[in-house]
């Protein structure tokens, strides 16, 4: 009988430790879209591509995040004007390219209108595909603490 009691105590201890580990807060990237939040590990590559609403040409922005916040690391575009950069570093596959390390903060939002046909991916996994749903779409990004379990399942 004593042996059964010990194994029950060990199992209880293991379950408590496992729950505490799963609830341990870790920093992660949160992407919020239409009230649904997705979480990704710090360091994930975020790619945002869209059709510029004025110039009507493709734009691609690459972002990464560390524990201090988000950084724009690359931008590719095909036209000039209406807020697009003028300082080109090179030309690749018909796109003007600018590599940078601009700090964007710990939280920011993009909004897209239907004609933007925006796509947002994180580490190649789609978050938003073709925003042409007939309404404005707001995508909010932030670095925040979430339980480890949320990061493991990708939802918050």
N, C-alpha and C positions, 0 to 999 in steps of 0.2 A: 504493500500500500504506500509506503513512504516513497518509493521510486516513482509512482504515478504522480504524486504530489509535486515532486521535484520537477518533472517534465512539464507539468502544467505551469509551474512558476517560470520555468525557462521559456516556454512558449509565450506566456504573458509578457515577460521582459522583452523578448524579441519583437513582439507586436508593438509594444510601446516605443521601442527604439526606432522601428521602421516608420511608424507614424510621425515621430519627431523629425526624422530625416526628411520625409516627404513634405513636411510643413516648413522646413528650414527655408528662410527667405533668401533668394538669390536675385541679382540684377539681371534683367532681361530686356529685350526690345519688345514693346507692345505696339501692335498695329490695330487700330480700331476703325472698323468700317461698318456703317449702318447699325451701330450698337453691338456688333460682334467683335470681340477682342481675341486676337491671336498673339501668341508669344513665341519668340525666337531667341536663340542664344546670342549673347553679346559677340560682336565680330561678324555677324551674318552680313552678307552682301545684299543690299536692297537695290533693285533696278526699277526705275520708273520711266516708262516710255509713253509718249503721247504725241498728238498732232498739235502744233502750236496754233492757238486760236486766231491769231492775226496773220502770221506768215503762212499758215496752212502747210507746214513742212514738219517732218519728224524731228523729235528731240528725245534724247536719252540721258538720264541722270543716274549716276551710280553713287550710292551712299553706303557708309559703314558706320558702326557705332561701337564705342567702348564705354567703360563705366562713367566717363565724364559727359558723354552725349554723342550727337550725330555729326558726321563730317561728310561734306560733298567731296568726292575724290576724283570724279571725272564727269565731264559733260560732252555730249556729241550733238551736233546740230547741222542743218544743211543750208540755212539762210541767215541773213543779217537783218536786224531791226527789231522793234517792239520788245525791248528788254533782253534780247539775246546777246551773248558776249561778242566782243569785237577782237579780243586778244586770243588769236588762234595759235596753238603750239604746233599742230601738224594736221595733215589731211589723211584720213584713212577710210577707204571704201566709200568715198563720196561725202563723208562727214568731216566737218571741222571738229577738232578734238582739243579739249583743254583739260589738263590734269592739275588738280589743286588739292588743298587740304583745308577747306573753309569750314569753320565751326558753325553749326546750325543751331546749337542749343540742345537741351535735354528733352524738349518737346516742341513740336511744330505740326502744322497741317498743310496738306495740299487740297485744293478743291478743283474739280474738273467739271466741265459742262459737256453735254452729249457730243459735241463736235470734236472734242479732244481724243476720243477713242482711246482712253488711257488704259494702260496695263501696269500693274504693280506686282513684282515677284520678290520673294525673299529666298535667297539661296536656290533660285530656280523654281521655287514652288509658287504657283499663282495665288495672289491675294485678291486682286481685282483684274478681271479680263474684260476688255472693251467696255468702257464706261458709257456707251451709247444706250442708256436705258431711258432716255427722255427726261431726265432730271439731273440736277447738280449732285455730285458725289463728293463727300468730304472724307479724306483718309487722314487720320491722326496718328502720328508716330511719337513715342516717348520711351525713355529709359526709366524703368521703375523696378522696384522689388516685387517679386511674386513668389509664391511657394514653389519649391523644387518640383512638386508634382504637376503644377500647371505648365512649367517649362517642358516637362517630360511628355505631356499629352498635347502641348501646343495650343491650349485654350486657357482663357482666364475668365 
